[in-house]
Every structure is written in C-alpha cells, then in structure tokens.
C-alpha cells in the first residue's frame, strides 16, 4: 500500500538526533514546560515572523485561547466556514458563542470575503447576535485571501483569526497570515505539515498583552507578570489565579520533536510544492486540480482534486493499493450539533465541493515513480469513464 502520508520516511531522515532529543527530555525529568518549550516558542516566532508564540496542547486549544482572552461568549457571533474540521467551529459553543457559517470560494475552498461581509451585515440587521470575530481557515494548506478578509474585519471592528492548522508555513506575497490577522493558530497533529508525535498546537500574535493573558489562561488562569504589577504575593504565582483558565500546556517531548522537524520544514515545503506541481501538470487535463491564490505558497497539507464520480475513483484507486481521503463529506452545518446555527445566504459552494473532492497521497517524500503510479491510475479511470 502506498502511504497517504509517509511519516516514517521523515523519521528516517531525521535519524539519531531526533531520538537523542526525545531521550534527553526523558532523562531530564522536565516533562511539562521544560526548556524545549521556550526554545520552540522562540523558533516559531522567527519562522512565523511573530513577536510572540505560545505553545499549547492541541490546535483546538490554540483556537479557544484567543477567544477566551478576548472574552468572547454568550450572545457573540464568530464567522467561519462550514467546509472545515469540527475544531474550527466547536470552540465557539465551548465559550458560549455562536458560529455563523459562511460559504467558501470555489477555487481555493477558503472563506469568501464577499459572502463574509454579507453574512456580517445580515447578522447585524437581525440583531440577535453581536459580531465579534472571524476565523479564516487555510484549508488544505493554502492561505486564505487575508488582505480582503482583513479589510472586512476592520470595517466591522472584528478580530481575525488565521486557523492555520493545515497551513502553518503558507505565505501570501511572501508574508505569513499574521501580517493581516490578529492571531495565527496551528495544530501539530502528526499528519500536519509540521507535526509532532502526539497532540500539540500554538498561537502566534504581535500583541504583548494578548499573549500575556493567553499565558495565564494556558495554566489555569495563573498570575503573570502584568497581573502582579503593584501587588505583593509571597508565594509561587501559579497559586494566585487571576482568571478562569484551563490546562493547555504542551508536553516537552513534543517540543523536542518539533524543534528537530522545524530545522527541515522549509525544505519540506519546497518538496511538497514540487509534488503538487507534478500532480497539476499531469492531471490538470482530466480532473479539476487545486488553484492557488495569486502570490500564494501552499504547504499542501492535502492535495485535493474534484472528480465527477468521486466514490468510483476512490474505489478504483483502492483496488490498486492507492489510498485516498475525503475532507469533508458532511459539512458542519449539516451535522446535528451545528445544524441550528446561522448560515446567512446559504452554502451552495460548500455543498457542491463536499460531493466532489477527494485527496491524494501528499508528503515531502513522495517519489516521482510512485507519484506516476497514482497519476496513471487516475488518468486510466477517467479515460475509461469519460
């Protein structure tokens, strides 16, 4: 079976230094918030051109921390796509807010700025919810249209989150999403372009006070330096709780893994783009291949095509030991926990994409001869069924 994502090839490349880094943490005993955490946060700032980075236990926690810091809650609306993983939308009900689903662009599957503005105006006109924030998703690894989305956010006084769980490392005109967004969040789930060996996440921002509050929220609302100004507390500040927080810390071992992977990440992004270019060149005349936004660089978390008979193609490829995946066959607005939330203007592009998309094997170590097998199998299927 051809691997859908070949994590073992990456592990072999990293070799003994990776194992040494893990063993160093095991021997140190600093399993929670060890020195590798601070080192990783510093290197994430350098890579992502951010003033501050905060690691946490998952990509979901990365999304919920800024919402909590901004005190978004009951009666508030947060606008997001339905064509995304559940984590994007579930954080709103977790803080008491309401997701408002907005349709996506047909070429990138990312949030449509025009439909976003219409949805914000519709919610304002109805008067039941107060618009507070936007979560744009860098779906399948490519950047959303941040200049346009940021302009909408500014016009309406809303916060903008770049959900880069699939897209950390993507750029637009050479700039990371944080150039426009208030925060960028990411997931280090093992299958992500930059993944650890468990769960992990991070929030990047340029706002020192926001970062300070999220540091507190990450560890049960403990006092941080800005909270202690003008106060006297003779004990460990972690026992002085200034706000209701949660446990959102990253394990030190995961930071050690990510430090090793970050060293080769830029090279892997280039390799992923070579694989994507080969797919586009050799499949573009038989299926709909992904379109990348102008001046955008995708990190290709997935390579997703559209096919007329998606399920038939998947079965054909499975018969040749070629794995595929479908993201996302049932959009969130059609699932029971989210069906009652607003979707002003409807979601026709989302509905159409959900019925047609299929993702192919994609990773930095996909050999050309193996990729050619995948391409030939797709071309043969389309030719027989044209």
C-alpha positions as CSV (number, residue, x, y, z in Angstrom):
1,X,0.0,0.0,0.0
2,X,1.3,3.4,-0.9
3,X,1.4,5.6,2.2
4,X,-1.1,8.5,2.2
5,X,1.4,10.5,4.4
6,X,4.8,8.9,4.9
7,X,5.9,9.9,8.5
8,X,8.4,7.0,8.6
9,X,10.4,8.4,5.7
10,X,10.6,11.7,7.5
11,X,11.7,10.0,10.7
12,X,14.4,8.1,8.9
13,X,15.7,11.4,7.5
14,X,15.8,13.0,11.0
15,X,17.6,9.9,12.3
16,X,19.5,9.7,15.6
17,X,19.4,13.4,16.5
18,X,15.6,13.1,16.8
19,X,15.8,10.1,19.1
20,X,18.6,11.8,21.1
21,X,16.3,14.8,21.6
22,X,13.5,12.7,22.9
23,X,15.8,10.7,25.2
24,X,17.2,14.0,26.5
25,X,13.8,15.0,27.7
26,X,13.1,11.6,29.2
27,X,16.3,11.7,31.2
28,X,15.8,15.3,32.3
29,X,12.5,14.7,34.1
30,X,11.2,18.1,32.8
31,X,8.2,16.5,31.1
32,X,5.9,19.6,31.3
33,X,7.0,23.1,30.3
34,X,10.7,22.1,30.1
35,X,13.3,24.3,28.4
36,X,12.5,23.0,25.0
37,X,9.1,24.7,25.2
38,X,10.7,28.2,25.4
39,X,13.2,27.3,22.7
40,X,10.4,26.1,20.4
41,X,8.3,29.3,21.0
42,X,11.3,31.4,20.1
43,X,11.9,29.5,16.9
44,X,8.3,29.6,16.0
45,X,8.5,33.4,16.3
46,X,11.5,33.5,14.0
47,X,9.9,31.2,11.4
48,X,6.4,32.8,11.5
49,X,7.6,36.4,11.8
50,X,5.8,36.9,15.0
51,X,6.5,38.9,18.2
52,X,5.1,36.2,20.4
53,X,4.4,32.5,20.2
54,X,2.5,30.3,22.8
55,X,2.6,26.6,22.6
56,X,-0.4,24.6,23.9
57,X,-1.8,21.0,23.9
58,X,-3.7,21.0,20.6
59,X,-4.9,23.0,17.7
60,X,-8.3,23.2,19.3
61,X,-6.8,24.8,22.4
62,X,-4.9,27.2,20.2
63,X,-8.3,28.4,18.8
64,X,-10.1,28.7,22.1
65,X,-7.3,30.6,23.9
66,X,-7.7,33.9,22.0
67,X,-11.5,33.7,22.2
68,X,-11.2,33.4,26.0
69,X,-8.7,36.2,26.1
70,X,-11.0,38.5,24.1
71,X,-13.9,37.4,26.4
72,X,-16.0,36.3,23.5
73,X,-19.0,34.4,24.8
74,X,-22.8,34.2,25.0
75,X,-24.6,36.4,22.5
76,X,-21.5,36.8,20.3
77,X,-21.1,35.7,16.7
78,X,-17.9,34.3,15.2
79,X,-17.9,33.8,11.4
80,X,-16.2,30.7,9.9
81,X,-16.6,28.2,7.1
82,X,-18.6,25.0,7.3
83,X,-16.2,23.3,5.0
84,X,-13.6,22.5,7.6
85,X,-12.8,20.2,10.5
86,X,-15.1,20.4,13.5
87,X,-12.5,22.1,15.7
88,X,-12.9,25.3,13.9
89,X,-16.5,25.7,14.9
90,X,-16.7,23.8,18.1
91,X,-14.6,26.3,20.0
92,X,-17.5,28.9,19.7
93,X,-20.0,26.8,21.7
94,X,-17.3,25.9,24.1
95,X,-17.1,29.5,25.1
96,X,-20.8,30.1,24.8
97,X,-20.6,32.0,21.5
98,X,-22.4,31.1,18.2
99,X,-20.6,30.1,15.0
100,X,-22.1,31.7,11.9
101,X,-21.3,29.6,8.8
102,X,-20.1,31.4,5.6
103,X,-19.6,29.9,2.2
104,X,-16.2,29.4,0.5
105,X,-14.6,30.3,-2.8
106,X,-14.9,27.6,-5.4
107,X,-11.3,27.5,-6.4
108,X,-9.5,27.5,-3.0
109,X,-12.3,26.4,-0.7
110,X,-11.3,29.2,1.7
111,X,-13.6,31.8,3.1
112,X,-15.3,34.0,0.6
113,X,-14.7,37.7,1.6
114,X,-17.8,38.9,-0.3
115,X,-20.1,36.4,1.3
116,X,-18.5,37.0,4.7
117,X,-19.4,40.7,4.6
118,X,-22.9,39.9,3.5
119,X,-23.2,37.4,6.5
120,X,-21.9,40.0,8.9
121,X,-24.4,42.6,7.7
122,X,-27.2,40.0,7.9
123,X,-26.4,39.2,11.5
124,X,-26.2,42.9,12.4
125,X,-29.5,43.5,10.7
126,X,-31.2,40.7,12.6
127,X,-29.9,42.0,15.9
128,X,-29.9,38.7,17.9
129,X,-26.1,38.3,17.9
130,X,-23.1,40.7,18.2
131,X,-20.4,40.1,15.6
132,X,-17.1,39.7,17.4
133,X,-14.6,37.7,15.3
134,X,-13.8,35.8,12.1
135,X,-12.0,32.5,11.8
136,X,-10.5,32.0,8.4
137,X,-9.1,28.5,7.6
138,X,-6.1,27.9,5.4
139,X,-7.7,24.8,4.0
140,X,-5.6,22.0,2.6
141,X,-2.5,24.2,3.2
142,X,-3.0,27.3,1.2
143,X,-3.5,30.8,2.5
144,X,-6.9,32.4,2.6
145,X,-7.4,35.8,1.0
146,X,-6.2,37.7,4.0
147,X,-5.9,41.2,2.5
148,X,-9.6,41.1,1.6
149,X,-10.7,39.3,4.8
150,X,-8.7,41.8,7.0
151,X,-10.4,44.7,5.2
152,X,-13.8,43.2,6.1
153,X,-12.7,42.7,9.7
154,X,-11.5,46.3,10.0
155,X,-14.7,47.7,8.5
156,X,-16.8,45.9,11.1
157,X,-14.4,46.1,14.1
158,X,-13.9,42.3,14.3
159,X,-11.0,40.2,15.4
160,X,-9.4,38.0,12.7
161,X,-8.0,34.5,13.5
162,X,-6.0,32.7,10.9
163,X,-6.7,29.0,11.5
164,X,-3.5,27.5,10.0
165,X,-4.0,24.0,11.5
166,X,-3.4,22.7,7.9
167,X,-1.5,25.7,6.6
168,X,1.3,26.7,9.0
169,X,4.1,28.0,6.8
170,X,1.9,29.1,4.0
171,X,2.6,32.6,2.7
172,X,0.9,35.3,0.6
173,X,3.2,37.7,-1.3
174,X,6.0,36.4,1.0
175,X,4.1,37.3,4.1
176,X,2.6,34.9,6.7
177,X,-1.1,35.2,7.6
178,X,-0.2,37.1,10.8
179,X,0.7,40.1,8.6
180,X,-3.1,40.6,8.4
181,X,-4.6,38.5,11.2
182,X,-4.7,39.3,14.9
183,X,-3.5,35.8,15.7
184,X,-2.4,32.7,13.8
185,X,-3.2,29.3,15.3
186,X,-1.9,26.0,14.3
187,X,-2.1,22.3,15.1
188,X,0.9,20.0,15.4
189,X,-1.2,16.8,15.0
190,X,1.2,14.2,13.5
191,X,-0.3,14.3,10.0
192,X,0.0,18.1,9.6
193,X,2.9,19.5,7.5
194,X,4.6,20.4,10.7
195,X,3.5,17.7,13.2
196,X,4.8,16.3,16.4
197,X,4.4,12.7,17.8
198,X,1.2,13.4,19.7
199,X,-1.1,16.3,20.1
200,X,0.1,19.9,20.2
201,X,-0.7,23.4,19.0
202,X,0.5,27.0,19.0
203,X,-0.8,30.6,18.9
204,X,1.3,33.4,17.2
205,X,0.5,37.0,17.8
206,X,2.1,40.5,17.9
207,X,0.0,41.8,20.9
208,X,2.0,41.6,24.1
209,X,-1.0,41.9,26.4
210,X,-3.0,39.3,24.5
211,X,0.0,36.9,24.7
212,X,0.3,37.6,28.5
213,X,-3.4,36.8,29.1
214,X,-3.1,33.6,27.0
215,X,0.0,32.5,29.0
216,X,-2.2,32.8,32.1
217,X,-5.2,31.0,30.6
218,X,-2.9,28.2,29.4
219,X,-2.2,27.3,33.1
220,X,-5.5,27.6,34.9
221,X,-5.6,31.4,34.9
222,X,-2.4,31.8,37.0
223,X,-1.0,35.2,37.6
224,X,1.5,36.5,35.1
225,X,4.0,39.4,35.4
226,X,1.5,42.1,34.2
227,X,-1.0,40.8,36.8
228,X,1.5,41.2,39.7
229,X,2.5,44.8,39.0
230,X,1.7,46.8,42.1
231,X,0.8,43.6,44.0
232,X,2.6,41.7,46.7
233,X,2.3,37.9,46.7
234,X,5.0,36.0,48.6
235,X,4.2,32.5,47.1
236,X,4.5,30.9,43.7
237,X,2.3,33.0,41.3
238,X,0.8,29.8,39.9
239,X,-1.2,29.6,43.0
240,X,-2.6,33.0,42.5
241,X,-5.4,32.7,39.9
242,X,-6.5,35.9,38.2
243,X,-9.0,34.4,35.7
244,X,-10.7,31.2,34.9
245,X,-8.3,29.2,32.6
246,X,-7.6,25.7,31.7
247,X,-4.8,23.2,31.3
248,X,-3.5,23.8,27.8
249,X,0.2,23.0,28.1
250,X,2.4,21.2,25.6
251,X,4.4,18.2,26.7
252,X,8.2,18.8,26.5
253,X,8.8,15.8,24.4
254,X,6.5,17.2,21.6
255,X,8.5,20.4,21.7
256,X,11.7,18.4,21.3
257,X,10.3,16.6,18.3
258,X,9.1,19.8,16.7
259,X,12.5,21.5,17.1
260,X,14.0,18.8,15.0
261,X,11.3,18.9,12.4
262,X,11.4,22.7,12.2
263,X,15.0,22.5,11.0
264,X,13.9,20.8,7.8
265,X,10.5,22.3,7.5
266,X,11.4,24.9,4.8
267,X,13.0,22.2,2.7
268,X,9.9,20.0,3.1
269,X,7.6,22.9,2.0
270,X,9.6,23.2,-1.2
271,X,9.4,19.4,-1.7
272,X,5.7,19.4,-1.2
273,X,5.3,22.1,-3.8
274,X,7.4,20.0,-6.3
275,X,5.0,17.1,-5.7
276,X,2.0,19.4,-6.1
277,X,3.3,20.9,-9.4
278,X,3.8,17.4,-10.8
279,X,0.2,16.5,-9.9
280,X,-1.1,19.7,-11.5
281,X,1.0,19.2,-14.7
282,X,-0.1,15.6,-15.3
283,X,-3.7,15.7,-14.0
284,X,-4.9,19.1,-15.0
285,X,-6.5,18.0,-18.2
286,X,-8.5,15.1,-16.7
287,X,-9.7,16.3,-13.3
288,X,-10.1,19.7,-11.6
289,X,-6.8,20.4,-9.8
290,X,-6.3,22.9,-7.0
291,X,-5.9,26.6,-7.8
292,X,-3.5,28.5,-5.5
293,X,-4.3,32.2,-4.7
294,X,-2.1,34.7,-6.6
295,X,1.3,35.2,-5.0
296,X,0.4,32.4,-2.5
297,X,2.6,29.5,-1.4
298,X,0.7,26.5,-0.1
299,X,2.2,23.9,2.3
300,X,-0.1,21.3,0.7
301,X,-1.4,19.5,3.8
302,X,-3.5,17.7,1.3
303,X,-3.6,17.6,-2.5
304,X,-7.3,17.7,-3.2
305,X,-8.9,17.3,-6.7
306,X,-12.5,17.3,-7.8
307,X,-13.9,14.3,-9.7
308,X,-17.3,13.6,-11.3
309,X,-17.6,10.2,-9.7
310,X,-15.6,10.7,-6.6
311,X,-16.6,7.4,-4.9
312,X,-15.9,5.4,-8.1
313,X,-12.5,6.9,-8.4
314,X,-11.7,6.1,-4.7
315,X,-12.8,2.5,-5.2
316,X,-10.6,2.2,-8.3
317,X,-7.6,3.6,-6.6
318,X,-8.2,1.4,-3.5
319,X,-8.1,-1.6,-5.8
320,X,-4.6,-0.6,-6.8
321,X,-3.5,-0.1,-3.2
322,X,-3.6,3.7,-3.6
323,X,-5.2,5.4,-0.5
324,X,-7.3,8.5,-0.7
325,X,-9.3,10.6,1.7
326,X,-12.4,12.8,1.6
327,X,-12.3,16.1,3.5
328,X,-15.2,16.8,4.4
329,X,-18.0,14.6,3.1
330,X,-20.6,16.1,5.5
331,X,-20.0,19.9,6.1
332,X,-20.5,21.1,9.6
333,X,-23.8,22.9,9.0
334,X,-25.3,19.5,8.1
335,X,-24.3,17.8,11.3
336,X,-26.6,17.7,14.3
337,X,-24.6,19.7,16.8
338,X,-24.2,22.6,14.3
339,X,-27.3,22.5,12.2
340,X,-29.2,25.1,14.2
341,X,-26.5,27.8,13.8
342,X,-26.9,30.6,11.3
343,X,-25.8,30.3,7.7
344,X,-27.0,33.5,6.1
345,X,-27.2,33.3,2.3
346,X,-26.8,29.5,2.3
347,X,-23.7,27.5,1.4
348,X,-24.0,26.2,-2.2
349,X,-20.3,26.2,-2.9
350,X,-19.7,24.2,0.2
351,X,-22.4,21.7,-0.6
352,X,-21.1,21.2,-4.2
353,X,-17.4,20.7,-3.1
354,X,-18.3,18.2,-0.4
355,X,-19.8,15.9,-3.0
356,X,-16.8,16.1,-5.4
357,X,-13.5,16.5,-3.5
358,X,-11.0,13.7,-3.0
359,X,-7.5,14.0,-1.6
360,X,-4.5,12.1,-3.0
361,X,-1.3,10.9,-1.3
362,X,0.8,14.0,-0.4
363,X,4.0,14.4,1.5
364,X,7.5,15.7,1.0
365,X,8.9,12.2,0.4
366,X,6.6,11.0,-2.4
367,X,8.9,9.6,-5.0
368,X,8.3,10.5,-8.7
369,X,7.9,6.9,-9.8
370,X,5.3,6.3,-7.0
371,X,3.5,9.5,-7.9
372,X,3.4,8.4,-11.5
373,X,1.6,5.3,-10.5
374,X,-1.1,7.4,-8.8
375,X,-1.3,9.7,-11.8
376,X,-1.6,6.8,-14.3
377,X,-4.3,5.2,-12.2
378,X,-6.4,8.3,-12.2
379,X,-5.9,9.0,-15.9
380,X,-6.9,5.4,-16.8
381,X,-10.0,5.7,-14.7
382,X,-11.1,9.0,-16.1
383,X,-10.4,7.8,-19.7
384,X,-12.5,4.6,-19.2
385,X,-15.4,6.6,-17.7
386,X,-15.3,9.7,-19.8
